[in-house]
Amino acid sequence: MTSSPLAAAALDLATAHEIPSVLNHSIRTHGYALLHAQKLNLEFDPDLLFVACVLHDLGSADAFDGPQRFEVEAADAAADLVAAHGRTPEEADQVWQAIALHTSPGIVERRGAVPRLTRLGVRTDFFSVAIPDELRIAAEKEYPRLGLDHELGALLVEQALRQPEKARESSWVADLVREHQGTTWKPAAARL
C-alpha cells in the first residue's frame, strides 16, 4: 500500500463507510492489481491505483447510495477526493473512469493503466483471472472474504429494488437482481 496523504484519505473513507467484507475485497483488489502491473510491466501512478481499487465499491455503502449507478456514485466521490488532494483534473478522471467502468468489460481495459489494473484486480478477486493458489490464500488470510460473495450482491440488489434506475437493463446489478428474483426483471425505462 502507498502511504501518501491521498492514499490515507482513501483508506479512511473506505474504512468509515464500507462493510468489512467489501473493505477487504477492495484492499485485495489493490494487491491483485499490483501483481498484474508487475506481470504486464505497466507504468501507473501508485496513488491513483490505490484510490481506484480501495474506493471502487464505495457506492455500495449507505452514505453513497445516491440516484446514480453504484459505480458512478463511487467514481464521483473518489474523483472529488483526488481533486481535493491537489491532483489534476486528468488524474481525477483516470480514477473516475477506473471506478465507473470497472463492471464494463471490453471498455475499461482500453482507458489506461489505472482503469485496466483496477478491473484486473476486481476480476482476480472474483476468480475470473487465475493466480497462484498460494498468493490467493495469503491475500485471503490477511484480508478474509467475510461473506463478500453474498454481501456485496445483496447490498446492490437492495439499492436497485429501492431505486430501479440504479440497475440499467444491461448492467451487472440488473443481472444480480434477476438472479436474486429468479425472473426476467427489467428496471424502469431510463430517462434521457
C-alpha positions in Angstrom: 0.0 0.0 0.0 1.1 3.6 -0.5 1.4 5.9 2.4 0.6 9.3 0.8 -2.0 11.7 2.3 -4.3 10.9 -0.7 -4.0 7.1 -0.1 -4.5 7.5 3.6 -7.6 9.6 3.0 -9.0 7.0 0.6 -8.4 4.2 3.0 -10.0 6.3 5.8 -13.1 6.9 3.6 -13.4 3.2 2.7 -12.9 2.1 6.3 -15.5 4.6 7.6 -18.2 3.5 5.1 -17.7 0.1 3.6 -18.8 -3.1 5.4 -15.8 -5.2 6.4 -16.2 -7.8 3.5 -16.3 -5.0 0.9 -13.3 -3.2 2.5 -11.2 -6.4 2.5 -12.2 -7.0 -1.1 -11.1 -3.5 -2.1 -7.7 -4.0 -0.4 -7.3 -7.4 -2.0 -8.2 -5.8 -5.4 -5.3 -3.4 -5.0 -2.9 -6.2 -4.2 -4.0 -8.2 -7.2 -3.8 -5.1 -9.4 -0.2 -4.7 -8.3 0.5 -8.3 -9.3 -0.9 -7.7 -12.8 1.0 -4.4 -13.1 4.3 -6.2 -12.5 3.4 -9.1 -14.8 2.3 -6.8 -17.6 5.1 -4.3 -16.9 2.7 -1.4 -16.9 3.6 2.1 -15.7 1.0 3.7 -13.4 0.5 6.2 -10.6 0.5 4.2 -7.4 -1.7 6.6 -5.5 -4.3 6.7 -8.2 -4.4 2.9 -8.5 -4.8 2.6 -4.7 -7.6 5.1 -4.7 -9.4 3.5 -7.6 -9.1 0.0 -6.1 -9.9 0.9 -2.5 -13.0 3.0 -3.4 -14.3 1.1 -6.4 -17.3 -0.3 -4.4 -17.9 2.8 -2.2 -21.3 3.2 -4.0 -22.5 0.1 -2.2 -22.3 2.0 1.2 -25.4 3.7 2.6 -23.6 7.1 2.7 -23.0 6.9 -1.0 -26.4 5.4 -2.1 -27.4 8.3 -4.4 -29.5 8.2 -7.5 -26.8 7.1 -9.9 -25.5 3.6 -10.5 -23.3 2.4 -7.6 -20.2 2.6 -9.9 -20.9 6.3 -10.7 -21.6 7.2 -7.1 -18.2 5.7 -6.1 -16.4 7.3 -9.0 -17.8 10.8 -8.2 -16.7 10.5 -4.6 -13.3 9.2 -5.5 -12.7 11.9 -8.2 -13.7 14.6 -5.7 -11.2 13.1 -3.2 -8.4 13.1 -5.8 -9.2 16.7 -6.7 -9.3 17.8 -3.1 -5.7 16.5 -2.7 -4.5 18.8 -5.4 -4.2 16.3 -8.2 -5.0 17.4 -11.8 -8.5 17.0 -13.4 -6.9 14.4 -15.7 -5.8 12.4 -12.8 -9.2 12.6 -11.1 -10.7 11.5 -14.4 -8.4 8.5 -14.5 -9.7 7.4 -11.2 -13.3 8.2 -12.2 -13.0 6.0 -15.3 -11.4 3.2 -13.4 -14.3 3.0 -10.9 -17.2 4.0 -13.1 -16.2 1.4 -15.7 -14.9 -1.4 -13.5 -18.0 -3.5 -14.4 -17.8 -2.7 -18.1 -15.6 -5.4 -19.7 -14.2 -4.6 -23.1 -14.3 -0.8 -22.4 -12.4 -0.3 -19.2 -9.3 -2.1 -20.4 -8.9 0.5 -23.1 -8.9 3.5 -20.8 -5.4 3.4 -19.5 -3.3 1.6 -16.9 -5.2 2.5 -13.8 -8.6 1.5 -15.1 -7.2 -1.7 -16.7 -5.4 -2.7 -13.5 -8.4 -1.9 -11.3 -10.6 -4.2 -13.5 -8.0 -6.9 -13.4 -7.8 -6.7 -9.6 -11.5 -7.0 -9.3 -11.7 -9.9 -11.7 -9.0 -11.7 -9.9 -10.7 -11.4 -6.5 -13.9 -12.9 -8.1 -11.9 -15.8 -9.6 -12.2 -14.7 -13.2 -8.5 -14.4 -13.5 -6.3 -17.2 -12.2 -3.3 -16.5 -9.9 -1.2 -19.0 -8.0 -3.1 -20.6 -5.1 -0.5 -19.6 -2.5 -1.0 -15.9 -3.4 -4.8 -16.1 -3.1 -4.5 -18.0 0.2 -2.1 -15.4 1.6 -4.3 -12.5 0.5 -7.5 -14.0 1.9 -5.7 -14.9 5.2 -4.7 -11.3 5.7 -8.0 -9.8 4.4 -10.6 -12.6 4.7 -13.6 -12.7 2.3 -16.1 -12.5 5.3 -19.1 -13.4 3.1 -18.3 -10.9 0.3 -19.7 -13.2 -2.4 -23.2 -12.8 -0.9 -23.0 -9.4 0.9 -21.9 -7.2 -1.9 -24.6 -8.5 -4.2 -27.2 -8.2 -1.5 -26.3 -4.6 -0.9 -26.6 -3.8 -4.6 -29.8 -5.7 -5.1 -31.3 -3.8 -2.2 -30.4 -0.5 -3.7 -31.8 -1.5 -7.1 -35.1 -2.6 -5.7 -35.5 0.7 -3.9 -34.2 2.7 -6.9 -34.6 0.8 -10.2 -32.7 3.4 -12.2 -29.5 2.2 -10.4 -29.8 -1.1 -12.3 -29.9 -0.3 -16.0 -31.1 -3.3 -18.0 -27.8 -4.4 -19.3 -25.8 -3.8 -16.1 -24.2 -6.2 -13.7 -26.6 -5.0 -11.0 -29.6 -5.8 -13.2 -28.1 -9.3 -13.6 -27.8 -9.6 -9.8 -31.5 -8.6 -9.4 -32.7 -11.1 -12.0 -30.6 -13.8 -10.3 -32.0 -12.8 -6.9 -35.6 -12.8 -8.0 -35.3 -15.7 -10.4 -37.2 -13.7 -13.1 -36.7 -11.6 -16.2 -37.0 -8.4 -14.1 -36.5 -5.2 -16.0 -35.8 -1.9 -14.4 -38.0 1.1 -15.2 -37.2 2.7 -18.5 -34.3 5.1 -18.4 -35.0 8.7 -18.8 -32.8 10.8 -21.0 
